[in-house]
Amino acid sequence: MDLNLATVSALVRLSLSRPREAAARIVALNVPDDARWLGFVIVVVLSVLVGQVSVLLMGDDGFQGGMLFMAMFQTMLLLGMVVAVQGVGRALGGRGSFPDTLLLVAWLQFVMLVFQLLQIVSLLLVPPLFGMITIISLVFFMFMLTNFIMALHGFASPVKVFVGIIFSFFAIALVLAILLGIMGIGPGGL
């Protein structure tokens, strides 16, 4: 596959319109494992940089804790997503592999960068559109994630996958809240 602007933009459009097909096409590329990890790292760096620009445009001083903290946070968040999509999917009878999950989560985050860039443009040109773009990006994120998981694991029901995502999100959030509470980190803690 030739990674030029036309190819990448066509794959982004396909991911937004027919994400299951896009996911299958991305997995079929048989990208080497090193390139998958490199893509993951690049997406983390781009996410942190674009996020920093967004925060600065909103009049904040930048990320609390600095960009290194945000890079570590973004890495842990995305790796957690990879592990959750892989683990929960396999536990429910899915057949996706960890390298394919890593590739699809990195690609999903790359596509979400397009929405972040749209948000930056809206902040500069038409600030009231920022909230609407945020909602639209969340809808597309859930739509793409559901379909990517279906393609990855071979699941047939988008409703079951979507409900699984929601339940997994709340279960993970509950476990994290308990762990943070045990460590004394929380509202008013530390």
Secondary structure, DSSP 8 states (H G I E B T S, - for coil): ----HHHHHHHHHHHHH-HHHHHHHHHHT---HHHHHHHHHHHHHHHHHHHHHHHHHTT--S-TTHHHHHHHHHHHHHHHHHHHHHHHHHHTT----HHHHHHHHHHHHHHHHHHHHHHHHHHHH-TTHHHHHHHHHHHHHHHHHHHHHHHHHT---HHHHHHHHHHHHHHHHHHHHHHHHHTT-STT--
